[in-house]
Amino acid sequence: MFGRAAFLKRVAQAASLRISIAGRPSRKRKLAACATNSPFRKQNGFTLLELVMVMTIIVILAAMGVIAYQRLQLKARETILKTSLKEMRKMIDQYQADKEHLPGTLDDLVSAGYLHDIPIDPLTGEKDWATEMGEDTVAREGGQGLVDVHSNAAGADGEGMAYKDY
């Protein structure tokens, strides 16, 4: 088999048997043609499994986004709470230094112009602050006055500190 037919046979094998020596399509070529023309092999859309998997991934990502957003919202409310408490405590001290006695209520700070309005507790959504009354050590006549203010919100922050202890 050293003749021309053997040579052509080897060339045909090297070319992945696309065309046989006689010029007819090879067996591999016929199988490939059948596979591409088959109605089961055409992919004009997505399978149900692919769609379900994509939807599952989207739902998981959306759930993670909602959880992160809720945590961010709570953190923002806690920051507003801390800022409001700091501002009210600062105004109580300023009132005491200017008037030489403690205010009786938070409304006294508003009426004297130290606060524009009593802030809303961002966790409860109302102006329901827990006021702490104590002995007025600065006033000449003594008495009781507002010494501190706390939140009435139940629960604790992410670090385990109760909102009432802010």
One Martini backbone bead per residue (centre of mass of N, CA, C, O) as a GRO file, in nm:
protein
  166
    1MET     BB    1   0.060   0.060   0.025
    2PHE     BB    2   0.237   0.290  -0.174
    3GLY     BB    3   0.036   0.437  -0.321
    4ARG     BB    4  -0.191   0.665  -0.407
    5ALA     BB    5  -0.425   0.561  -0.222
    6ALA     BB    6  -0.265   0.572   0.045
    7PHE     BB    7  -0.204   0.870   0.040
    8LEU     BB    8  -0.500   0.971   0.030
    9LYS     BB    9  -0.585   0.838   0.291
   10ARG     BB   10  -0.398   0.998   0.481
   11VAL     BB   11  -0.501   1.279   0.405
   12ALA     BB   12  -0.792   1.229   0.494
   13GLN     BB   13  -0.725   1.171   0.790
   14ALA     BB   14  -0.588   1.449   0.845
   15ALA     BB   15  -0.874   1.593   0.747
   16SER     BB   16  -1.099   1.440   0.919
   17LEU     BB   17  -1.272   1.294   0.703
   18ARG     BB   18  -1.449   1.475   0.507
   19ILE     BB   19  -1.346   1.323   0.246
   20SER     BB   20  -1.343   1.084   0.049
   21ILE     BB   21  -1.185   0.943  -0.208
   22ALA     BB   22  -1.457   0.932  -0.394
   23GLY     BB   23  -1.624   1.215  -0.295
   24ARG     BB   24  -1.774   1.132  -0.057
   25PRO     BB   25  -1.916   1.153   0.228
   26SER     BB   26  -1.841   1.090   0.526
   27ARG     BB   27  -1.940   0.963   0.821
   28LYS     BB   28  -1.885   1.213   0.996
   29ARG     BB   29  -2.036   1.410   0.818
   30LYS     BB   30  -2.316   1.280   0.845
   31LEU     BB   31  -2.341   1.305   1.155
   32ALA     BB   32  -2.313   1.613   1.167
   33ALA     BB   33  -2.558   1.678   0.987
   34CYS     BB   34  -2.770   1.541   1.169
   35ALA     BB   35  -2.718   1.705   1.430
   36THR     BB   36  -2.780   1.998   1.305
   37ASN     BB   37  -3.077   1.912   1.178
   38SER     BB   38  -3.193   1.862   1.439
   39PRO     BB   39  -3.457   1.960   1.643
   40PHE     BB   40  -3.299   1.899   1.922
   41ARG     BB   41  -3.034   2.095   1.859
   42LYS     BB   42  -3.185   2.342   1.859
   43GLN     BB   43  -3.129   2.692   1.990
   44ASN     BB   44  -3.370   2.950   2.044
   45GLY     BB   45  -3.347   2.921   2.365
   46PHE     BB   46  -3.435   2.854   2.687
   47THR     BB   47  -3.435   2.664   2.943
   48LEU     BB   48  -3.592   2.599   3.231
   49LEU     BB   49  -3.339   2.558   3.403
   50GLU     BB   50  -3.200   2.824   3.333
   51LEU     BB   51  -3.425   3.011   3.435
   52VAL     BB   52  -3.431   2.911   3.729
   53MET     BB   53  -3.137   2.978   3.798
   54VAL     BB   54  -3.150   3.282   3.742
   55MET     BB   55  -3.382   3.346   3.938
   56THR     BB   56  -3.239   3.247   4.193
   57ILE     BB   57  -3.005   3.445   4.184
   58ILE     BB   58  -3.176   3.703   4.190
   59VAL     BB   59  -3.315   3.649   4.463
   60ILE     BB   60  -3.062   3.634   4.636
   61LEU     BB   61  -2.955   3.919   4.571
   62ALA     BB   62  -3.206   4.073   4.667
   63ALA     BB   63  -3.201   3.977   4.962
   64MET     BB   64  -2.923   4.094   5.027
   65GLY     BB   65  -3.003   4.389   4.964
   66VAL     BB   66  -3.229   4.422   5.174
   67ILE     BB   67  -3.061   4.362   5.425
   68ALA     BB   68  -2.854   4.588   5.384
   69TYR     BB   69  -3.062   4.820   5.387
   70GLN     BB   70  -3.175   4.773   5.674
   71ARG     BB   71  -2.907   4.814   5.821
   72LEU     BB   72  -2.858   5.101   5.719
   73GLN     BB   73  -3.113   5.225   5.838
   74LEU     BB   74  -3.056   5.161   6.137
   75LYS     BB   75  -2.786   5.311   6.151
   76ALA     BB   76  -2.907   5.590   6.087
   77ARG     BB   77  -3.100   5.605   6.330
   78GLU     BB   78  -2.879   5.583   6.546
   79THR     BB   79  -2.729   5.840   6.461
   80ILE     BB   80  -2.964   6.035   6.506
   81LEU     BB   81  -3.005   5.972   6.802
   82LYS     BB   82  -2.724   6.058   6.903
   83THR     BB   83  -2.744   6.350   6.799
   84SER     BB   84  -2.998   6.438   6.953
   85LEU     BB   85  -2.892   6.380   7.239
   86LYS     BB   86  -2.645   6.564   7.225
   87GLU     BB   87  -2.799   6.827   7.173
   88MET     BB   88  -2.984   6.826   7.425
   89ARG     BB   89  -2.754   6.813   7.636
   90LYS     BB   90  -2.620   7.074   7.548
   91MET     BB   91  -2.874   7.257   7.606
   92ILE     BB   92  -2.893   7.198   7.905
   93ASP     BB   93  -2.615   7.314   7.978
   94GLN     BB   94  -2.662   7.596   7.857
   95TYR     BB   95  -2.907   7.670   8.028
   96GLN     BB   96  -2.766   7.640   8.302
   97ALA     BB   97  -2.546   7.857   8.248
   98ASP     BB   98  -2.742   8.100   8.185
   99LYS     BB   99  -2.984   8.058   8.424
  100GLU     BB  100  -2.887   7.894   8.690
  101HIS     BB  101  -3.080   7.650   8.591
  102LEU     BB  102  -3.279   7.398   8.535
  103PRO     BB  103  -3.486   7.252   8.341
  104GLY     BB  104  -3.801   7.105   8.357
  105THR     BB  105  -3.823   7.073   8.039
  106LEU     BB  106  -3.813   7.058   7.698
  107ASP     BB  107  -4.001   7.306   7.658
  108ASP     BB  108  -3.805   7.513   7.787
  109LEU     BB  109  -3.599   7.502   7.551
  110VAL     BB  110  -3.796   7.609   7.336
  111SER     BB  111  -3.900   7.875   7.475
  112ALA     BB  112  -3.587   7.985   7.506
  113GLY     BB  113  -3.430   7.894   7.218
  114TYR     BB  114  -3.247   7.625   7.216
  115LEU     BB  115  -3.485   7.496   7.058
  116HIS     BB  116  -3.688   7.466   6.791
  117ASP     BB  117  -3.748   7.155   6.848
  118ILE     BB  118  -3.856   6.861   6.933
  119PRO     BB  119  -3.730   6.580   6.861
  120ILE     BB  120  -3.751   6.289   6.687
  121ASP     BB  121  -3.760   5.966   6.742
  122PRO     BB  122  -3.635   5.741   6.507
  123LEU     BB  123  -3.750   5.467   6.644
  124THR     BB  124  -4.056   5.568   6.725
  125GLY     BB  125  -4.168   5.852   6.583
  126GLU     BB  126  -4.153   6.032   6.849
  127LYS     BB  127  -4.180   6.272   7.135
  128ASP     BB  128  -4.070   6.024   7.362
  129TRP     BB  129  -3.887   6.116   7.601
  130ALA     BB  130  -3.667   6.030   7.857
  131THR     BB  131  -3.659   6.188   8.160
  132GLU     BB  132  -3.413   6.316   8.392
  133MET     BB  133  -3.432   6.382   8.721
  134GLY     BB  134  -3.265   6.630   8.936
  135GLU     BB  135  -3.042   6.791   9.112
  136ASP     BB  136  -2.984   7.134   9.163
  137THR     BB  137  -2.652   7.260   9.200
  138VAL     BB  138  -2.662   7.570   9.089
  139ALA     BB  139  -2.889   7.664   9.235
  140ARG     BB  140  -2.971   7.859   9.508
  141GLU     BB  141  -3.262   7.716   9.571
  142GLY     BB  142  -3.267   7.469   9.418
  143GLY     BB  143  -3.390   7.158   9.321
  144GLN     BB  144  -3.539   7.054   9.028
  145GLY     BB  145  -3.429   6.890   8.712
  146LEU     BB  146  -3.307   6.854   8.398
  147VAL     BB  147  -3.030   6.624   8.325
  148ASP     BB  148  -3.161   6.405   8.123
  149VAL     BB  149  -3.178   6.209   7.811
  150HIS     BB  150  -3.382   5.950   7.654
  151SER     BB  151  -3.485   5.673   7.506
  152ASN     BB  152  -3.796   5.474   7.444
  153ALA     BB  153  -3.667   5.251   7.302
  154ALA     BB  154  -3.667   4.934   7.219
  155GLY     BB  155  -3.380   4.767   7.256
  156ALA     BB  156  -3.089   4.712   7.044
  157ASP     BB  157  -2.807   4.731   6.905
  158GLY     BB  158  -2.549   4.577   6.732
  159GLU     BB  159  -2.370   4.583   7.020
  160GLY     BB  160  -2.601   4.558   7.272
  161MET     BB  161  -2.705   4.839   7.325
  162ALA     BB  162  -2.931   5.013   7.473
  163TYR     BB  163  -3.126   5.280   7.391
  164LYS     BB  164  -3.166   5.381   7.693
  165ASP     BB  165  -2.828   5.411   7.724
  166TYR     BB  166  -2.751   5.666   7.541
   0.00000   0.00000   0.00000
